[in-house]
Amino acid sequence: MILTKDTGLPEHYSNSNVYMIITKGTMTISLNDGIPKEYGGGNILNIPFNTKMNVKNLHDEILEFFVVKAPNPKDMVKDRDEIQTNNR
C-alpha cells in the first residue's frame, strides 16, 4: 500500500491476524483507540484479529508498506461472528 501525506486507511477492525511491513516513510497507527504510535521503515507490526485500527501518514515522505493476512480472512468470519455473539 502507498499513502501520501495526510491520507490513511478507513478506521476498521482487522479481519485476520495482520502483519504490516513498513518499507518507506513513517506510519502513525492507533490500535483499539489507544495513543497513536509511529513506526518507520524496517518495522514489522503484528496486529491480532478483531483489533480496531486507524492507520495514517502524517508526514511529508510517502508511506509504503505491505499487508500480510494469515489465515485467509474468509476463514476468520466464523470466529468473528462467535466473538461478537459472546460480547453481547
C-alpha positions as CSV (number, residue, x, y, z in Angstrom):
1,M,0.0,0.0,0.0
2,I,1.1,3.6,-0.6
3,L,-0.2,6.6,1.4
4,T,0.7,10.2,0.7
5,K,0.8,12.9,3.4
6,D,-2.4,13.3,5.4
7,T,-4.0,10.2,3.9
8,G,-4.9,7.0,5.7
9,L,-7.0,3.8,5.7
10,P,-10.6,4.0,6.9
11,E,-10.8,3.1,10.6
12,H,-11.7,-0.6,10.7
13,Y,-11.3,-3.9,12.6
14,S,-8.7,-6.4,11.5
15,N,-10.4,-9.3,9.7
16,S,-7.5,-11.7,10.4
17,N,-4.0,-11.7,12.0
18,V,-2.4,-8.8,10.2
19,Y,1.3,-8.1,9.6
20,M,2.3,-4.7,8.3
21,I,5.8,-4.5,6.9
22,I,6.9,-0.8,6.5
23,T,9.4,-0.3,3.7
24,K,9.4,3.5,3.5
25,G,8.2,6.5,5.4
26,T,6.6,6.7,8.8
27,M,3.3,5.1,9.8
28,T,1.1,6.6,12.5
29,I,-1.2,3.9,13.9
30,S,-3.7,3.8,16.8
31,L,-5.0,0.4,18.0
32,N,-8.2,0.0,19.9
33,D,-8.5,3.8,20.5
34,G,-5.1,3.9,22.1
35,I,-2.5,6.6,21.8
36,P,-1.1,6.9,18.2
37,K,2.4,5.5,17.8
38,E,4.8,6.0,14.9
39,Y,6.9,3.3,13.1
40,G,9.4,3.8,10.3
41,G,10.8,1.7,7.5
42,G,12.1,-1.7,8.6
43,N,9.4,-2.3,11.2
44,I,7.0,-5.2,11.1
45,L,3.8,-4.8,13.1
46,N,1.7,-7.8,14.2
47,I,-1.9,-6.8,14.7
48,P,-4.2,-9.5,16.2
49,F,-7.6,-10.5,14.8
50,N,-10.5,-8.2,15.6
51,T,-8.3,-5.2,16.6
52,K,-9.6,-1.7,15.9
53,M,-7.0,0.2,13.8
54,N,-6.5,3.6,12.4
55,V,-3.6,3.9,10.0
56,K,-2.3,7.3,8.7
57,N,0.6,9.0,7.1
58,L,1.1,12.4,8.8
59,H,4.5,13.1,7.3
60,D,5.8,14.6,4.0
61,E,7.5,11.4,2.9
62,I,5.4,8.8,1.1
63,L,4.5,5.8,3.3
64,E,4.9,2.4,1.7
65,F,4.0,-0.9,3.4
66,F,3.0,-4.4,2.7
67,V,0.0,-6.1,4.4
68,V,0.0,-9.8,5.0
69,K,-3.0,-11.6,6.5
70,A,-2.9,-15.1,7.9
71,P,-5.1,-17.1,7.9
72,N,-7.2,-16.0,4.9
73,P,-9.8,-13.5,6.2
74,K,-12.7,-15.6,4.8
75,D,-11.6,-18.4,7.2
76,M,-12.0,-16.0,10.1
77,V,-15.6,-15.0,9.5
78,K,-17.0,-17.7,11.7
79,D,-14.6,-16.8,14.6
80,R,-15.6,-13.1,14.3
81,D,-19.3,-13.9,14.5
82,E,-18.6,-16.0,17.6
83,I,-16.7,-13.2,19.2
84,Q,-19.4,-10.7,18.5
85,T,-22.1,-13.0,19.8
86,N,-20.1,-13.7,23.1
87,N,-19.6,-9.9,23.6
88,R,-23.3,-9.2,23.7
